[in-house]
C-alpha cells in the first residue's frame, strides 16, 4: 500500500490491469466477502447528467410528493 494524502493506495500489477481491461478508473464495491473491483461503466450517467436528462425530457415527478408522505419511512403503514 502506498500513502496518498490521508488515504492508502493499492498498486495493481500491469498484467492484471491488462487481463481485466482496466483503464484509468475503476469501480469499487464493498461486499460481504470483501472489496470488489470492476471496470467503471462508461454508459452509466452521473447524478448531474441524470438530472439534466430528466429536466430536458420534462419528466413529471409531482406524484412523488404523495409517496413521500405515505409514512413508510416511519416504520410502515398503519392498519
Backbone bond lengths (Angstrom), bond angles and torsions (degrees), N, CA, C in turn:
res aa  C-N    CA-C-N  psi(-1)  N-CA   C-N-CA  omega(-1)  CA-C   N-CA-C  phi
1 X - - - 1.446 - - 1.526 108.62 -
2 X 1.296 115.52 141.95 1.462 121.42 -179.09 1.526 109.56 -115.78
3 X 1.331 117.56 134.84 1.466 119.40 177.85 1.524 111.50 -67.27
4 X 1.331 115.45 134.04 1.464 122.79 175.80 1.523 106.02 -135.93
5 X 1.309 117.16 96.30 1.461 120.75 -175.43 1.515 109.61 62.21
6 X 1.339 116.58 -127.90 1.458 121.84 177.77 1.527 111.98 -88.93
7 X 1.312 117.14 3.72 1.462 122.23 -176.77 1.519 111.02 -110.69
8 X 1.308 115.55 -175.26 1.463 122.98 174.71 1.521 108.17 -127.42
9 X 1.318 115.35 140.58 1.451 120.79 177.70 1.509 110.69 -106.87
10 X 1.309 115.73 149.91 1.457 121.62 178.46 1.520 107.44 -109.84
11 X 1.308 116.58 131.72 1.463 121.43 177.78 1.516 108.80 -94.11
12 X 1.322 114.94 130.15 1.466 121.17 -179.90 1.523 107.08 -112.67
13 X 1.327 117.20 125.50 1.466 119.94 -179.65 1.531 112.70 -57.06
14 X 1.312 115.85 143.54 1.462 122.39 -178.49 1.524 111.73 -54.50
15 X 1.338 117.06 -39.27 1.467 120.51 -178.99 1.533 111.11 -60.40
16 X 1.326 117.48 -39.74 1.470 120.58 178.68 1.529 111.18 -70.74
17 X 1.331 116.45 -38.60 1.468 119.77 177.16 1.525 110.43 -59.36
18 X 1.330 115.61 -43.81 1.465 120.19 179.56 1.527 111.38 -69.39
19 X 1.326 116.94 -42.19 1.465 121.45 -178.20 1.525 111.73 -58.01
20 X 1.345 116.44 -41.73 1.460 120.13 -176.35 1.526 113.08 -99.17
21 X 1.330 117.05 3.46 1.462 120.77 175.43 1.514 114.00 70.55
22 X 1.340 117.10 28.52 1.456 119.68 178.88 1.522 109.54 -74.24
23 X 1.324 115.95 142.30 1.463 120.41 176.23 1.524 108.33 -111.94
24 X 1.312 117.65 -140.97 1.462 121.26 -175.41 1.522 114.15 -72.05
25 X 1.315 118.57 -23.83 1.456 119.22 -177.85 1.523 110.91 -132.38
26 X 1.314 114.80 147.95 1.458 122.49 -179.42 1.515 109.57 -125.31
27 X 1.312 116.24 158.78 1.455 121.95 170.84 1.518 107.31 -101.05
28 X 1.316 116.68 132.11 1.453 122.73 179.38 1.514 108.15 -112.74
29 X 1.335 116.26 129.10 1.461 121.42 -179.93 1.522 108.98 -127.60
30 X 1.312 116.26 130.54 1.457 120.77 176.32 1.522 108.34 -87.80
31 X 1.328 117.00 124.97 1.460 122.05 -179.38 1.523 109.31 -122.03
32 X 1.326 116.76 173.94 1.467 121.14 176.94 1.532 111.26 -63.60
33 X 1.335 116.52 -28.64 1.462 121.17 -178.45 1.523 113.13 -87.77
34 X 1.321 118.03 -12.60 1.460 121.20 -178.29 1.512 110.72 142.78
35 X 1.307 116.27 -150.66 1.462 121.91 -178.67 1.522 109.25 -100.95
36 X 1.321 116.29 133.34 1.456 123.14 179.47 1.525 108.53 -111.68
37 X 1.318 116.49 125.84 1.461 121.90 173.83 1.511 108.63 -103.95
38 X 1.323 116.54 135.76 1.465 120.39 177.77 1.514 109.66 -145.94
39 X 1.329 115.35 166.12 1.458 119.74 176.97 1.514 108.80 -61.95
40 X 1.318 115.61 139.99 1.451 120.54 176.04 1.523 107.77 -75.54
41 X 1.309 115.77 128.89 1.463 119.98 -179.53 1.513 110.03 -70.17
42 X 1.298 115.91 122.82 1.460 120.75 -179.68 1.526 111.58 -78.09
43 X 1.342 116.69 -22.85 1.456 119.76 -177.42 1.530 112.75 -87.51
44 X 1.319 117.24 -3.73 1.454 120.99 -178.93 1.526 109.52 -82.51
45 X 1.338 116.27 129.97 1.447 121.02 -179.37 1.524 110.97 -81.59
46 X 1.319 116.21 147.39 1.456 120.64 172.48 1.530 107.46 -73.90
47 X 1.337 116.64 168.46 1.474 119.55 177.10 1.524 110.03 -59.29
48 X 1.325 117.06 -43.15 1.458 120.34 -179.47 1.529 110.72 -61.39
49 X 1.338 116.81 -43.98 1.467 120.20 178.80 1.532 110.68 -64.09
50 X 1.329 116.33 -38.29 1.461 120.54 179.52 1.523 110.82 -63.76
51 X 1.331 117.42 -46.77 1.466 121.10 -179.89 1.518 111.29 -63.67
52 X 1.336 116.47 -39.74 1.473 119.48 177.88 1.532 110.77 -63.41
53 X 1.337 116.74 -43.01 1.468 120.74 179.61 1.526 110.69 -63.85
54 X 1.339 116.76 -41.14 1.470 120.62 178.49 1.529 110.69 -63.38
55 X 1.346 116.60 -43.68 1.464 120.73 -179.93 1.524 110.64 -64.44
56 X 1.321 116.53 -39.60 1.468 121.20 -179.46 1.524 111.15 -64.60
57 X 1.337 116.98 -35.75 1.453 121.45 -179.20 1.519 112.23 -83.92
58 X 1.338 116.71 -7.96 1.462 120.27 178.07 1.511 113.42 66.21
59 X 1.333 117.09 35.60 1.458 120.13 -179.24 1.525 110.90 -62.87
60 X 1.323 115.88 141.80 1.461 122.20 -179.21 1.520 108.97 -101.80
61 X 1.316 116.80 114.62 1.460 122.34 -179.14 1.529 111.40 -111.06
62 X 1.320 117.91 20.24 1.462 119.91 -177.40 1.529 112.11 -64.71
63 X 1.327 118.13 -27.65 1.474 119.63 178.00 1.525 112.03 -70.26
64 X 1.326 117.41 -13.52 1.459 120.78 177.27 1.525 111.00 -66.29
65 X 1.331 117.79 -31.44 1.460 120.97 179.12 1.523 111.73 -56.80
66 X 1.312 117.74 -40.22 1.462 121.28 179.32 1.522 110.86 -65.86
67 X 1.316 117.06 -38.65 1.461 120.80 179.56 1.530 110.81 -67.51
68 X 1.330 116.64 -32.26 1.459 119.71 179.41 1.515 112.38 -68.72
69 X 1.312 117.27 -22.76 1.464 121.78 -177.19 1.526 112.72 -102.68
70 X 1.344 118.30 16.40 1.459 120.53 -175.90 1.517 113.96 -81.66
71 X 1.357 118.46 -6.94 1.444 121.85 176.39 1.507 114.85 85.03
72 X 1.313 118.77 -0.13 1.468 120.57 -176.96 1.519 112.45 -65.70
73 X 1.328 117.60 -32.02 1.449 118.85 -179.38 1.526 112.06 -70.11
74 X 1.339 116.95 -10.51 1.463 121.35 -179.22 1.531 111.26 -100.01
75 X 1.310 118.55 15.31 1.455 119.78 174.71 1.506 115.66 113.62
76 X 1.303 118.44 5.16 1.447 119.59 174.86 1.504 113.46 124.83
77 X 1.308 114.91 176.66 1.454 122.58 -179.17 1.523 109.21 -89.12
78 X 1.344 115.18 134.58 1.460 118.44 178.72 1.518 109.43 -78.17
79 X 1.317 116.17 144.60 1.467 119.16 179.02 1.496 110.76 -109.31
